[in-house]
Amino acid sequence: MVGESVIPLRDFREDPEANPLPTPSGKIEIFSEEVWGNAKRWELPEGERITAVPEYVRTTEGAEAARAYTSYPLQLINKHFKGRTHSTYGNVPWLQEAHPQRLWINPADATARGLDNDDWVRVFNDRGATLVAVKVTPRIAPGVVMLPHGAWYDPGPDGTDRAGTANILTSWHPTSLAKSNPQYSTLVELEKTTAPDLEA
Protein backbone atom coordinates (compact mmCIF):
# COMPACT_ATOMS: atom_id res chain seq x y z
CA MET A 1 0.00 0.00 0.00
CA VAL A 2 1.03 3.59 -0.60
CA GLY A 3 2.67 5.04 2.49
CA GLU A 4 3.24 1.66 4.12
CA SER A 5 6.71 1.10 5.52
CA VAL A 6 8.83 -1.52 3.83
CA ILE A 7 10.39 -3.90 6.34
CA PRO A 8 13.27 -5.87 4.83
CA LEU A 9 13.08 -9.61 5.49
CA ARG A 10 9.72 -9.18 7.21
CA ASP A 11 8.75 -12.87 7.00
CA PHE A 12 12.12 -13.98 8.33
CA ARG A 13 12.01 -11.45 11.16
CA GLU A 14 8.52 -12.51 12.20
CA ASP A 15 9.28 -16.25 12.09
CA PRO A 16 12.91 -17.22 11.31
CA GLU A 17 12.19 -20.94 11.70
CA ALA A 18 9.35 -20.99 9.16
CA ASN A 19 11.04 -18.52 6.76
CA PRO A 20 14.76 -19.35 6.66
CA LEU A 21 17.10 -17.32 4.46
CA PRO A 22 19.01 -18.93 1.55
CA THR A 23 22.22 -19.17 3.61
CA PRO A 24 23.84 -22.35 4.98
CA SER A 25 22.42 -21.61 8.43
CA GLY A 26 19.11 -20.16 7.23
CA LYS A 27 19.96 -17.03 9.25
CA ILE A 28 21.66 -13.70 8.62
CA GLU A 29 25.33 -14.60 8.56
CA ILE A 30 28.08 -12.28 9.68
CA PHE A 31 30.42 -15.19 10.30
CA SER A 32 30.65 -17.50 7.28
CA GLU A 33 31.38 -21.10 8.19
CA GLU A 34 32.01 -21.87 4.51
CA VAL A 35 34.64 -19.12 4.17
CA TRP A 36 36.15 -20.14 7.52
CA GLY A 37 36.54 -23.69 6.22
CA ASN A 38 38.08 -22.45 2.97
CA ALA A 39 40.56 -20.34 4.91
CA LYS A 40 41.75 -23.49 6.71
CA ARG A 41 41.91 -25.69 3.58
CA TRP A 42 43.15 -23.41 0.82
CA GLU A 43 46.82 -22.83 0.16
CA LEU A 44 47.23 -19.08 -0.26
CA PRO A 45 50.28 -17.16 -1.47
CA GLU A 46 52.54 -15.66 1.20
CA GLY A 47 50.93 -12.65 2.89
CA GLU A 48 47.38 -13.39 1.70
CA ARG A 49 44.47 -14.40 3.87
CA ILE A 50 40.71 -14.69 3.76
CA THR A 51 38.52 -13.95 6.76
CA ALA A 52 35.23 -15.46 7.89
CA VAL A 53 34.00 -12.13 9.29
CA PRO A 54 34.27 -8.70 7.63
CA GLU A 55 37.76 -7.48 8.35
CA TYR A 56 40.17 -5.00 6.79
CA VAL A 57 43.01 -6.86 5.07
CA ARG A 58 45.98 -5.06 3.56
CA THR A 59 46.53 -5.82 -0.12
CA THR A 60 49.58 -5.64 -2.34
CA GLU A 61 48.30 -2.51 -4.09
CA GLY A 62 46.06 -1.02 -1.43
CA ALA A 63 45.98 2.27 0.46
CA GLU A 64 49.11 1.62 2.51
CA ALA A 65 51.08 0.67 -0.59
CA ALA A 66 49.90 3.83 -2.38
CA ARG A 67 51.19 6.04 0.45
CA ALA A 68 54.59 4.36 0.28
CA TYR A 69 54.96 4.07 -3.51
CA THR A 70 56.10 7.36 -5.05
CA SER A 71 55.92 6.11 -8.66
CA TYR A 72 52.23 5.19 -8.42
CA PRO A 73 50.74 7.02 -5.41
CA LEU A 74 47.05 6.81 -6.33
CA GLN A 75 44.77 3.88 -5.57
CA LEU A 76 42.52 3.18 -8.55
CA ILE A 77 39.08 1.71 -7.85
CA ASN A 78 36.27 0.81 -10.26
CA LYS A 79 32.48 0.90 -10.09
CA HIS A 80 29.53 -0.23 -12.14
CA PHE A 81 28.45 2.49 -14.55
CA LYS A 82 24.97 3.71 -15.40
CA GLY A 83 25.81 3.96 -19.12
CA ARG A 84 26.67 0.27 -19.49
CA THR A 85 25.96 -3.18 -18.11
CA HIS A 86 29.56 -4.22 -17.47
CA SER A 87 30.85 -3.73 -21.04
CA THR A 88 27.51 -4.37 -22.76
CA TYR A 89 26.31 -1.23 -24.62
CA GLY A 90 29.76 0.32 -24.18
CA ASN A 91 29.96 0.82 -27.94
CA VAL A 92 26.66 2.73 -28.32
CA PRO A 93 27.50 6.32 -29.39
CA TRP A 94 24.45 8.01 -27.87
CA LEU A 95 25.06 6.27 -24.53
CA GLN A 96 28.69 7.39 -24.67
CA GLU A 97 27.48 10.94 -25.27
CA ALA A 98 24.91 10.80 -22.47
CA HIS A 99 27.30 9.15 -19.99
CA PRO A 100 30.90 9.93 -20.93
CA GLN A 101 33.68 7.95 -19.29
CA ARG A 102 35.38 10.10 -16.62
CA LEU A 103 38.09 9.50 -14.04
CA TRP A 104 36.92 10.83 -10.66
CA ILE A 105 39.64 12.64 -8.72
CA ASN A 106 39.58 14.55 -5.44
CA PRO A 107 40.13 18.35 -5.67
CA ALA A 108 43.34 18.11 -3.59
CA ASP A 109 44.86 15.54 -5.97
CA ALA A 110 43.63 17.50 -9.00
CA THR A 111 45.14 20.76 -7.73
CA ALA A 112 48.47 19.05 -7.05
CA ARG A 113 48.53 17.97 -10.73
CA GLY A 114 47.16 21.21 -12.22
CA LEU A 115 43.89 19.62 -13.31
CA ASP A 116 40.41 21.06 -13.84
CA ASN A 117 37.14 19.38 -14.80
CA ASP A 118 37.23 17.85 -18.30
CA ASP A 119 41.02 18.03 -18.61
CA TRP A 120 42.47 14.93 -20.24
CA VAL A 121 44.96 12.75 -18.39
CA ARG A 122 47.13 9.76 -19.12
CA VAL A 123 46.54 7.22 -16.34
CA PHE A 124 49.38 4.71 -16.16
CA ASN A 125 51.39 2.14 -14.28
CA ASP A 126 53.92 -0.48 -15.36
CA ARG A 127 51.14 -2.60 -16.93
CA GLY A 128 49.61 -0.07 -19.30
CA ALA A 129 48.17 3.37 -19.92
CA THR A 130 44.81 4.87 -20.82
CA LEU A 131 43.57 8.34 -21.73
CA VAL A 132 40.43 9.79 -20.13
CA ALA A 133 38.93 13.13 -19.09
CA VAL A 134 38.65 13.92 -15.38
CA LYS A 135 35.78 14.81 -13.11
CA VAL A 136 37.03 16.76 -10.09
CA THR A 137 34.80 15.95 -7.12
CA PRO A 138 34.97 15.72 -3.33
CA ARG A 139 32.90 12.52 -3.64
CA ILE A 140 36.16 10.56 -3.99
CA ALA A 141 38.70 10.36 -1.17
CA PRO A 142 42.12 12.00 -1.47
CA GLY A 143 44.69 9.53 -2.76
CA VAL A 144 42.00 7.54 -4.61
CA VAL A 145 40.78 7.82 -8.20
CA MET A 146 37.80 6.01 -9.70
CA LEU A 147 37.33 4.79 -13.25
CA PRO A 148 34.04 3.05 -14.17
CA HIS A 149 34.65 -0.47 -15.48
CA GLY A 150 33.51 -1.84 -18.81
CA ALA A 151 34.87 0.71 -21.30
CA TRP A 152 35.83 -0.87 -24.61
CA TYR A 153 39.57 -0.95 -25.31
CA ASP A 154 40.54 1.50 -28.09
CA PRO A 155 44.30 1.56 -28.71
CA GLY A 156 45.82 4.54 -30.49
CA PRO A 157 48.78 4.42 -32.90
CA ASP A 158 51.24 4.15 -29.98
CA GLY A 159 49.21 1.42 -28.24
CA THR A 160 47.85 3.66 -25.48
CA ASP A 161 44.17 3.08 -24.84
CA ARG A 162 41.96 6.11 -25.62
CA ALA A 163 38.73 4.97 -23.94
CA GLY A 164 39.48 5.03 -20.21
CA THR A 165 39.71 1.24 -20.02
CA ALA A 166 40.53 0.18 -16.46
CA ASN A 167 41.41 -3.45 -17.14
CA ILE A 168 44.70 -2.62 -18.84
CA LEU A 169 45.89 -1.19 -15.52
CA THR A 170 44.85 -4.01 -13.20
CA SER A 171 47.04 -6.89 -12.10
CA TRP A 172 46.60 -10.51 -13.17
CA HIS A 173 47.05 -11.49 -9.53
CA PRO A 174 43.62 -12.82 -8.45
CA THR A 175 41.83 -11.81 -5.28
CA SER A 176 42.21 -14.24 -2.38
CA LEU A 177 38.60 -15.41 -1.97
CA ALA A 178 36.75 -14.94 -5.27
CA LYS A 179 39.84 -15.40 -7.50
CA SER A 180 38.68 -12.40 -9.51
CA ASN A 181 40.26 -9.33 -11.06
CA PRO A 182 41.60 -7.07 -8.25
CA GLN A 183 39.55 -4.00 -9.15
CA TYR A 184 40.23 -2.22 -5.84
CA SER A 185 43.94 -2.98 -5.60
CA THR A 186 45.56 -1.10 -8.47
CA LEU A 187 48.13 1.66 -8.08
CA VAL A 188 48.50 4.35 -10.75
CA GLU A 189 49.82 7.80 -11.47
CA LEU A 190 48.42 10.29 -13.94
CA GLU A 191 49.61 13.25 -15.93
CA LYS A 192 47.84 15.97 -17.85
CA THR A 193 47.69 15.48 -21.61
CA THR A 194 45.65 16.54 -24.62
CA ALA A 195 42.47 14.91 -25.88
CA PRO A 196 43.26 11.97 -28.17
CA ASP A 197 42.67 12.02 -31.90
CA LEU A 198 40.06 9.28 -32.12
CA GLU A 199 40.25 9.27 -35.92
CA ALA A 200 43.92 8.23 -35.96
C-alpha positions as CSV (number, residue, x, y, z in Angstrom):
1,M,0.0,0.0,0.0
2,V,1.0,3.6,-0.6
3,G,2.7,5.0,2.5
4,E,3.2,1.7,4.1
5,S,6.7,1.1,5.5
6,V,8.8,-1.5,3.8
7,I,10.4,-3.9,6.3
8,P,13.3,-5.9,4.8
9,L,13.1,-9.6,5.5
10,R,9.7,-9.2,7.2
11,D,8.8,-12.9,7.0
12,F,12.1,-14.0,8.3
13,R,12.0,-11.5,11.2
14,E,8.5,-12.5,12.2
15,D,9.3,-16.2,12.1
16,P,12.9,-17.2,11.3
17,E,12.2,-20.9,11.7
18,A,9.4,-21.0,9.2
19,N,11.0,-18.5,6.8
20,P,14.8,-19.3,6.7
21,L,17.1,-17.3,4.5
22,P,19.0,-18.9,1.6
23,T,22.2,-19.2,3.6
24,P,23.8,-22.3,5.0
25,S,22.4,-21.6,8.4
26,G,19.1,-20.2,7.2
27,K,20.0,-17.0,9.2
28,I,21.7,-13.7,8.6
29,E,25.3,-14.6,8.6
30,I,28.1,-12.3,9.7
31,F,30.4,-15.2,10.3
32,S,30.6,-17.5,7.3
33,E,31.4,-21.1,8.2
34,E,32.0,-21.9,4.5
35,V,34.6,-19.1,4.2
36,W,36.1,-20.1,7.5
37,G,36.5,-23.7,6.2
38,N,38.1,-22.5,3.0
39,A,40.6,-20.3,4.9
40,K,41.8,-23.5,6.7
41,R,41.9,-25.7,3.6
42,W,43.1,-23.4,0.8
43,E,46.8,-22.8,0.2
44,L,47.2,-19.1,-0.3
45,P,50.3,-17.2,-1.5
46,E,52.5,-15.7,1.2
47,G,50.9,-12.6,2.9
48,E,47.4,-13.4,1.7
49,R,44.5,-14.4,3.9
50,I,40.7,-14.7,3.8
51,T,38.5,-13.9,6.8
52,A,35.2,-15.5,7.9
53,V,34.0,-12.1,9.3
54,P,34.3,-8.7,7.6
55,E,37.8,-7.5,8.3
56,Y,40.2,-5.0,6.8
57,V,43.0,-6.9,5.1
58,R,46.0,-5.1,3.6
59,T,46.5,-5.8,-0.1
60,T,49.6,-5.6,-2.3
61,E,48.3,-2.5,-4.1
62,G,46.1,-1.0,-1.4
63,A,46.0,2.3,0.5
64,E,49.1,1.6,2.5
65,A,51.1,0.7,-0.6
66,A,49.9,3.8,-2.4
67,R,51.2,6.0,0.4
68,A,54.6,4.4,0.3
69,Y,55.0,4.1,-3.5
70,T,56.1,7.4,-5.1
71,S,55.9,6.1,-8.7
72,Y,52.2,5.2,-8.4
73,P,50.7,7.0,-5.4
74,L,47.0,6.8,-6.3
75,Q,44.8,3.9,-5.6
76,L,42.5,3.2,-8.5
77,I,39.1,1.7,-7.9
78,N,36.3,0.8,-10.3
79,K,32.5,0.9,-10.1
80,H,29.5,-0.2,-12.1
81,F,28.5,2.5,-14.5
82,K,25.0,3.7,-15.4
83,G,25.8,4.0,-19.1
84,R,26.7,0.3,-19.5
85,T,26.0,-3.2,-18.1
86,H,29.6,-4.2,-17.5
87,S,30.9,-3.7,-21.0
88,T,27.5,-4.4,-22.8
89,Y,26.3,-1.2,-24.6
90,G,29.8,0.3,-24.2
91,N,30.0,0.8,-27.9
92,V,26.7,2.7,-28.3
93,P,27.5,6.3,-29.4
94,W,24.4,8.0,-27.9
95,L,25.1,6.3,-24.5
96,Q,28.7,7.4,-24.7
97,E,27.5,10.9,-25.3
98,A,24.9,10.8,-22.5
99,H,27.3,9.1,-20.0
100,P,30.9,9.9,-20.9
101,Q,33.7,8.0,-19.3
102,R,35.4,10.1,-16.6
103,L,38.1,9.5,-14.0
104,W,36.9,10.8,-10.7
105,I,39.6,12.6,-8.7
106,N,39.6,14.6,-5.4
107,P,40.1,18.4,-5.7
108,A,43.3,18.1,-3.6
109,D,44.9,15.5,-6.0
110,A,43.6,17.5,-9.0
111,T,45.1,20.8,-7.7
112,A,48.5,19.0,-7.1
113,R,48.5,18.0,-10.7
114,G,47.2,21.2,-12.2
115,L,43.9,19.6,-13.3
116,D,40.4,21.1,-13.8
117,N,37.1,19.4,-14.8
118,D,37.2,17.9,-18.3
119,D,41.0,18.0,-18.6
120,W,42.5,14.9,-20.2
121,V,45.0,12.7,-18.4
122,R,47.1,9.8,-19.1
123,V,46.5,7.2,-16.3
124,F,49.4,4.7,-16.2
125,N,51.4,2.1,-14.3
126,D,53.9,-0.5,-15.4
127,R,51.1,-2.6,-16.9
128,G,49.6,-0.1,-19.3
129,A,48.2,3.4,-19.9
130,T,44.8,4.9,-20.8
131,L,43.6,8.3,-21.7
132,V,40.4,9.8,-20.1
133,A,38.9,13.1,-19.1
134,V,38.7,13.9,-15.4
135,K,35.8,14.8,-13.1
136,V,37.0,16.8,-10.1
137,T,34.8,16.0,-7.1
138,P,35.0,15.7,-3.3
139,R,32.9,12.5,-3.6
140,I,36.2,10.6,-4.0
141,A,38.7,10.4,-1.2
142,P,42.1,12.0,-1.5
143,G,44.7,9.5,-2.8
144,V,42.0,7.5,-4.6
145,V,40.8,7.8,-8.2
146,M,37.8,6.0,-9.7
147,L,37.3,4.8,-13.2
148,P,34.0,3.0,-14.2
149,H,34.6,-0.5,-15.5
150,G,33.5,-1.8,-18.8
151,A,34.9,0.7,-21.3
152,W,35.8,-0.9,-24.6
153,Y,39.6,-1.0,-25.3
154,D,40.5,1.5,-28.1
155,P,44.3,1.6,-28.7
156,G,45.8,4.5,-30.5
157,P,48.8,4.4,-32.9
158,D,51.2,4.2,-30.0
159,G,49.2,1.4,-28.2
160,T,47.9,3.7,-25.5
161,D,44.2,3.1,-24.8
162,R,42.0,6.1,-25.6
163,A,38.7,5.0,-23.9
164,G,39.5,5.0,-20.2
165,T,39.7,1.2,-20.0
166,A,40.5,0.2,-16.5
167,N,41.4,-3.5,-17.1
168,I,44.7,-2.6,-18.8
169,L,45.9,-1.2,-15.5
170,T,44.8,-4.0,-13.2
171,S,47.0,-6.9,-12.1
172,W,46.6,-10.5,-13.2
173,H,47.1,-11.5,-9.5
174,P,43.6,-12.8,-8.5
175,T,41.8,-11.8,-5.3
176,S,42.2,-14.2,-2.4
177,L,38.6,-15.4,-2.0
178,A,36.7,-14.9,-5.3
179,K,39.8,-15.4,-7.5
180,S,38.7,-12.4,-9.5
181,N,40.3,-9.3,-11.1
182,P,41.6,-7.1,-8.2
183,Q,39.5,-4.0,-9.1
184,Y,40.2,-2.2,-5.8
185,S,43.9,-3.0,-5.6
186,T,45.6,-1.1,-8.5
187,L,48.1,1.7,-8.1
188,V,48.5,4.4,-10.8
189,E,49.8,7.8,-11.5
190,L,48.4,10.3,-13.9
191,E,49.6,13.3,-15.9
192,K,47.8,16.0,-17.8
193,T,47.7,15.5,-21.6
194,T,45.7,16.5,-24.6
195,A,42.5,14.9,-25.9
196,P,43.3,12.0,-28.2
197,D,42.7,12.0,-31.9
198,L,40.1,9.3,-32.1
199,E,40.3,9.3,-35.9
200,A,43.9,8.2,-36.0
